Amino acid sequence: MSSRQAAPRFRVAAIELLERDVRLRMPFRFGVVTLTASPQAFARARIRLEDGREAEGAAAELLAPKWFDKDPALTNEDNVDQLRTSLGRARETYLSHEPRTAWAHASPGKGLVENYGPALLDRALLDALCRALGVSFYRAVQTNLIGAGSFEGMDLGAFFATLKPRVSIAARHTVGLVDSITAADQNIRVGDGLPETLEEVVARYGHRYFKLKVGGDRLADVERLAAIASVLDRIDEPFFVSLDGNEQYEDMQGVAALWAAMKAEPRLRRLVDSVLFIEQPVKRSRALERKVEGIDKPVIIDESDDSLDAFPRAKALGYRGVSSKTCKGLYKSLINRARCAAWNENMGSDPIYFMSGEDLTIQAGLALQQDTALVSLLGLTHLERNGHHYVNGMASLPQAEQDAFLGAHPDLYERSHGAVRVKIADGMLSIGSLDCPGYASKAMPDWNTMRGMTWASVS
């Protein structure tokens, strides 16, 4: 199908919103929150094509507090309720739509909270469409069955036809702000046999890509990075890192001072040379006020990516990239990937604009597979993966559900330490099985083990 042929139109027949609890095996500190547990949202949608065919699709995403909205006046439960309400509003909107394409169903607005609901439902609807047509997510995008047209002068359909998914991708390991670096740092061990310290992670999984959280205190950040470097420097092969500020610095001058201090620290010499980019170091309220200066590594936006025009606004200030997260919208990621290609082509030199693949404690199953498939199609060679480290795989799920995902995707999962979990070998994820009918999953969750979601009135 070319980018100019009509894409299938459909009506949303039903949307069910469900959730179940996720408990972390160890605390994960990022930004202003230390996460120990969180609900996971599920959307189960049924569509009806104009020719009468029906199909069901699904998607999942953690209801993570203190990322979408970091207002200190709001509790974690307030944040979770915000996201539930976003889903409820999106459900009401999508059920009222007349028949339209998958792309036209999408209704992005301004704000990470506001976009959370549409982002989840868009994936469930696309899953249903792929299943109705018997095609993979990759093929649906490559042949523009989603119905994208032109955008900012770009023929999106023609660009999507050039995208090629991967069969493997490197997993970038996250080192949270309270993670133990060595066994000497630990007072209490989880003791479940899985890696707990950075040393153990490297030994078990063979990672070569790492995401290091920084906390906004220059001196403390340098010392913690030096402790991390003492472990990473033992790796014989080249390794690569990104720094994630999670909005902890007040302004870009503070980030530049951190970077200068890192470059001046002999213990960080190899780590500094290995930095690929710095992610959202400045608070979103100030991040797009001033130009990026004093830092000779690319700086990208993440939390500031709250609307379709955010990346161009950031580009004008010297930012070089933007993160891809399905919780911000899969179509936004595809648009931003097309922008990078167009901007780099117009420069006529080495490409400088790029996307990164980032995580928000994505859980094994639908969420992991759909996000990974998207990043694969974008052409990225590595992506952050942390859910498998902070959560004990599928240990809390019914055995039949675990068996179903392992049987459907034996390249991506393994059974170890009493549960099905993500398989990482030599730092790599094998993802060839995601090229299947539907949105990257041949298995479905056990819906009977979930509770119905409730949310504030959407009237």
Protein Blocks (a to p, Z undefined) as FASTA:
>chain_A
ZZkbccdddddfbdcddddddddfbdcdehjbccfbdcddddddddddfkopacdddddd
dddehklpmcfkbcfklmmmmmmmmmmmmmmmmmmpccddfklmpccdedjklmmmmmmm
mmmmmmmmmmmnopafklmmmnopnopaceehiafklmmmmpccdfbdcddddddfkbcf
blmlpmbdfklopafbfmlmmmmnopabdcdddehiaklmmmmmmmmmmmmmmpmbacdd
dddeklpafbfklmmmmmmmmmmmmklmmmmmmpmbdchkbcfklmmmbccehiabdcdd
fklmmbfklmmmmmmnopabdcddfknopklmmmmmmmmmmmmmmnopacfbdcddddeh
iaehjklmmmmmmmmmnopabdcdfklmmpghjllpcfklmmmmmmmmmmlpcceehiac
dddeehiacfklmmcgdehiabdcdfklpccdddddfZZ
